[in-house]
Amino acid sequence: MKVVINKCFGGFSLSDKAAKKCIKLGMTVSNDGKGTDFLYNVDPIFDSRYYAVNGHSKEFRTNPIVIKVIEELGKEADGSCAELKIVEIPFDSIDGWEISEYDGLESIEEDHQSWS
């Protein structure tokens, strides 16, 4: 299974070019972000940008369209303060996984059990 993670401090984000390509390939966009993949935000002070509404969800990080766009665009898919990488995890050899994050730098880890 392929999963997109961020490999630098900062945080996960797609470039506008990548977001537009995802939308062109069938993902949805709106101005309010409800029930869609991307929010188009018009900010008069900064800039108009696309934001992944559920960008941190497993569903978004494994979405075949997102994976395809990142593979095709390479570094051009990286958003602000992001260095995206597609990691292949051996889905058949683990029971569950999660994305672990520290100041935006991410890795994939097996689900662990804990009790307190």
N, C-alpha and C positions, 0 to 999 in steps of 0.2 A: 504494500500500500504506500502511495506517495503522499507526503504531508509537507506543507510549506511552513517554514519557521524563519525567524529573524536571527541573523548571526552577528549582530553588533549591538552595542548599547544605543538606546534611543527608543525603538519600538517598531512593531509591525505596521506597515502601511504600503499600499500600492500607489504607484505613480498615476497621474490622471490618464496618461496614455494607456496604461494597463487596465484601468477601470473602464475606459471607453471601449477598449477591445473586448473586455468581458461582457459589457452591455451589448455590443454588436453581435456577440456570439449567443445571446439569449438570456443573460442575467438581467434583472429588473432594476429600475431606478425611479426615484420620486423626489419631491421636494420636502416631504415630511418624514421619510424613512420608514413608514409603517408598512409592513408586509412586503418589503423589498430587499434586494441585495445591497444596493448602493443608495446613498443619500447625496443629492446634488445640493451643496451648500453655497449660497451666494452671500459672501461677506464683503461689505463695502470697504472695510478697512484693510483686510488682508487680500484675499483672492478668492475666486470661485473655484471650488474643488469638489471632487468626488470622494466620499468616505464609505468604506465598507461597513455596513450597519452591524453585521454580526461577524466581523473580521477575526474575532478571537475564538469563534466556535469551531469545533471539530468538523462540522459540515462544510464550513467555508474553506478551511485549510486543506480539505481533501476533495473539494469540488473539482471535477474534471476540467471545467472551463478555466478555473483559476490556475490549475496546474499547467494546462496547455499554453495559456498566455505567458506565464512566467518562463516556461521552457523556450517559447519562441522569442520573447523580448530580452531575456537575460537581464543584465544590469539596468536596462531601460524600464524594467518593471518595478524597480526599487522606489518606494516612496521616500518622503523626507525622513532622514535619520534611520533608514532601513537598509539592510543588506540581506535580501531574501535568498533562501536556499531550499531546494526540494530534497527532502530526506526520504529514503525508502526504508520502511520498517518491515520486518518479517512478520506480517500479520498472523500467519499460521503458527508462529512459535511463541506468541505471548497472548495472555488472556485479555489484557486491557492496557491502555496507554493514556498519557496526558502530556500536555505541553507545560514544561516548567520554565519560569521566567525570572530573571533578575535584572532590573533596570533596563528592560527591553531585550536583553540577550536571552535567547531561548534554546531549549534542548527538548528532546522527547525522552520521556522516562516511562518505564512500566508502572502500572498502577501498584501501589503498595498498600498494605494493610497497616492500620494503627489502632490502638485502643488506649483509652485514658480513663 
